[in-house]
Every structure is written in C-alpha cells, then in structure tokens.
Amino acid sequence: MKIDGKAYRTIWAGADGRSAEIIDQTLLPHQFKIVRMTTPEEAAHAIRAMQVRGAPLIGATAAYGMALAMLRDATDAGLEAASALLLATRPTAVNLRWALQHMEAVLRKLTPPERAGAAFAEAAAICDEDVEICRMIGVHGLELIKEIAARKDGGPVNILTHCNAGWLATVDWGTAISPIYHAHNAGIDVHVWVDETRPRNQGASLTAYELGEHGVAHHVIVDNAGGHLMQRGLVDLCIVGTDRTAANGDVANKIGTYLKALAAKDNGVPFYVALPSPTIDWSCMDGMTIPIEQRDAAEVTHIPGALEDGSTATVRLTPAGSPARNDAFDVTPARLVSGLITERGVCAASHEGLLSLFPEERQT
C-alpha cells in the first residue's frame, strides 16, 4: 500500500542486515514515523505497546525479534530466552505463537554460527508469505463484493468493518480490507463504514487513514451506529478480521465484533470473517476457551488526539475516581458468521468447513 504515493510494507529488514524497521502505529494518523529495532527487547516492546498490532504483523515482528536475538546470543539458551520474551507480549493472537514455533523449528536444525543469517532470511520469508496470503484473501473476497455489485446494478457496495484489518494489521494488503482494495482497484464502487473501534480507535485512526491514502470512499462512524445503519438498509456486507479462529469456526476479534455480528444476523446482513490460515488454532475447538487479553484501563479512561495547533495530547475522558475494565477481544460464535474468507477460498464457519479447505489438518 502507499503513503504519500510511496509503497510501504509495515515491517522490513534494515539495510544494514542487523535491524528491522516498522511504522509506529501509535502515532498514526497524526504522525508517520519509522522506528528501527535492533534488539529482541525492542521488538517485544513494539508488540506490547502496539507500535505494531494485528495478528499477522505481530507474528512477523516476533520473527524479526528472533532474528535480532540471534545476533546477540545464538545458543539454544539464547533461542529459548528470546522465544519466551516475545511469547509473553500478547496472549490472544495465535500468529505470535505460530511464528515463534516456526522460527525455533528452523533454527534448532542449524549450528549457532548459522542462525542469525538464517533467521533474517526466514523472517523475510514469513513476511513474503503473509503478503501472498493476504493478496489471495482479497482475490476470493472480491467475488463476494462482485455478486453484491451486480445485484445493485452499479450502485455503491456499502461494507462495514470493525477495528483495523487492513495492511497496517498485516505485512501488506490486509485481511478484511484486502477484498475492499481489490474491489476498488477493479473499478467497483465501494464505500466503507469504518467503526471508530473504542478503545484505541484503530478504525478511526488506522483504517480511515489507510483507506484515505488509497482513495477508498469511507465514513467513520461511532461504534454503536452499525446496527442502526443495518436497520436502514445502508450496509450490504460486513467483513472483519480475527486474531484467533477456533477449529469450530468461532472467531476472537477486537471487542465489539460480537455485537456487530448480532446486529447483522437480526437484519439479514452477510457477516464474513477474513483470516490467514496461521490464525487458525486447530488445537482449540471452542472459541470461549481463547484467552482474552486484559489491557491497561488507561486505554478506556484516556484518549490521544490532535489539537488545533497541530500538536498532540492525551486527555482523560472519565472521572478520576472511576475504575475501568478493558477486555481487548470478544468471541463471535460460528453460528453468527456467514463464512470465512481464507487464502484458499471461502468456507462455512465450522470444523468441516475449515477442513474442506485445509484437509491436511484431518491428520492432526
């Protein structure tokens, strides 16, 4: 995707071969800043502080974190310590665990002197694979948008999305937003309802930012407006992402997704979830067992923004003495999901539906 006309991924290896660079998403949309990471601690901080976020990008950052660790200590002890450090950053997104296990499996086969170079190469390969996966999610999701566009005879296709599942949540293209980019690039008239997505406002600050940079028509809406718009016939389709998908088709995504799915079901609006296969947790058969991250209450009680003079500030929204609870995710049951959009196609949100696209998992 492009910022000011220049194409960027969200993470890449530094030119010196000893670092990795990211876009600091905590500063968007008001400031575009590239951050250089040189240690696994800096990679862990980037994940924990949400300088990077979104399940695929978290996994890619963890992979580069392992590569940075191998520059400092490529022994088995160093490998294990780095993996433990990075795994502890965020509990819900399964891509984090997947990427670390993958990197460990590759590196344990090598001698310590071989590990650093191999780790950087493997992290780059994980990123390239994510880009292709997300591109194919867009290809398959595009067909759903085409069907609606044909029925509307040229009228705009109104798509509602929650949180940020665009290129800023992945290495490029995105998951839920990838079909939208493909439709826009194909000349289809698409319009996006962007949930602000409290707390942290990833919709208002990130999805709106990247859609605007790419020229996609959109409006930011408050989180509670989605059901109203569905009742009024102003939403043709919902597409959201997921941080972990259970083997039965349940999906864990940013808090508030469940309520959108309920509203969609009540109003007959198709509700699709876009996911790369590393997001599927085949060991989890019930989404209600997925650990839900509890984040700092300050994300609820305070909000950052831009002032009229262009400076930024964080202000308190709530009474100083009022406590707040901050569940980062909720679980949407498979029965509310119209289908799952993966890199291999669209399937029913069920165990058999997933196995129809990933038959190799029957053996595990």
BELZI-V866042 format. One record per backbone hydrogen bond with DSSP energy under -0.5 kcal/mol. NH is the residue of the N-H (numbers start at 0). CO is the residue of the C=O. If there is no record, write none. Layout:
# BELZI-V866042
NH/CO ; NH/CO
This chain:
# BELZI-V866042
2/5 ; 5/2 ; 7/0 ; 9/170 ; 11/20 ; 13/18 ; 16/13 ; 19/36 ; 20/11 ; 21/34 ; 22/9 ; 23/21 ; 23/32 ; 24/22 ; 24/50 ; 26/23 ; 29/26 ; 30/26 ; 32/30 ; 34/21 ; 36/19 ; 42/38 ; 43/39 ; 44/40 ; 45/41 ; 46/42 ; 47/43 ; 48/44 ; 49/46 ; 50/45 ; 51/45 ; 52/167 ; 56/168 ; 57/53 ; 58/54 ; 59/55 ; 60/56 ; 61/57 ; 62/58 ; 63/59 ; 64/60 ; 65/61 ; 66/62 ; 67/63 ; 68/64 ; 69/65 ; 70/66 ; 70/67 ; 71/67 ; 71/68 ; 72/68 ; 78/74 ; 79/75 ; 80/76 ; 81/77 ; 82/78 ; 83/79 ; 84/80 ; 85/81 ; 86/82 ; 87/83 ; 88/85 ; 93/242 ; 94/242 ; 95/92 ; 96/92 ; 97/93 ; 98/94 ; 99/95 ; 100/96 ; 101/97 ; 102/98 ; 103/99 ; 104/100 ; 105/101 ; 106/102 ; 107/103 ; 108/105 ; 109/106 ; 113/110 ; 114/110 ; 114/111 ; 115/111 ; 117/113 ; 118/114 ; 119/115 ; 120/116 ; 121/117 ; 122/118 ; 123/119 ; 124/120 ; 125/121 ; 126/122 ; 127/123 ; 128/124 ; 129/125 ; 130/126 ; 131/127 ; 132/128 ; 133/129 ; 134/130 ; 135/131 ; 136/132 ; 137/133 ; 138/134 ; 139/135 ; 140/136 ; 141/137 ; 142/138 ; 142/139 ; 143/139 ; 143/140 ; 144/140 ; 145/141 ; 146/142 ; 147/143 ; 148/144 ; 149/145 ; 150/146 ; 151/147 ; 152/149 ; 153/148 ; 154/151 ; 156/188 ; 157/155 ; 158/156 ; 158/190 ; 159/236 ; 160/192 ; 164/162 ; 168/165 ; 169/166 ; 173/171 ; 174/164 ; 176/164 ; 178/174 ; 180/176 ; 181/177 ; 182/178 ; 183/179 ; 184/180 ; 185/181 ; 186/183 ; 187/182 ; 189/187 ; 190/156 ; 191/216 ; 192/158 ; 193/191 ; 193/218 ; 194/160 ; 194/192 ; 195/220 ; 199/298 ; 200/196 ; 201/196 ; 202/195 ; 203/195 ; 204/200 ; 205/201 ; 206/201 ; 207/202 ; 209/205 ; 210/206 ; 211/207 ; 212/208 ; 213/209 ; 214/210 ; 214/211 ; 215/210 ; 216/189 ; 218/191 ; 220/193 ; 224/221 ; 225/222 ; 228/224 ; 229/225 ; 230/226 ; 231/227 ; 232/229 ; 233/228 ; 235/157 ; 236/157 ; 237/269 ; 238/159 ; 239/271 ; 242/251 ; 243/251 ; 244/278 ; 245/243 ; 245/249 ; 246/280 ; 246/283 ; 248/245 ; 250/331 ; 251/243 ; 252/250 ; 252/329 ; 254/327 ; 256/253 ; 259/255 ; 260/256 ; 261/257 ; 262/258 ; 263/259 ; 264/260 ; 265/261 ; 266/262 ; 267/263 ; 267/264 ; 268/263 ; 269/235 ; 269/267 ; 271/237 ; 271/269 ; 272/338 ; 273/239 ; 274/340 ; 278/275 ; 279/276 ; 280/244 ; 281/279 ; 283/280 ; 284/282 ; 288/285 ; 289/286 ; 292/290 ; 294/292 ; 294/325 ; 298/295 ; 299/296 ; 300/296 ; 301/297 ; 302/314 ; 304/312 ; 306/310 ; 309/306 ; 312/304 ; 314/302 ; 316/300 ; 317/300 ; 321/318 ; 322/320 ; 327/292 ; 327/325 ; 329/252 ; 331/250 ; 331/329 ; 332/330 ; 335/332 ; 336/333 ; 337/270 ; 337/335 ; 338/270 ; 339/346 ; 340/272 ; 341/339 ; 341/344 ; 344/341 ; 346/339 ; 349/347 ; 353/349 ; 354/350 ; 355/351 ; 356/352 ; 356/353 ; 357/353 ; 360/357 ; 361/358 ; 362/359 ; 363/360
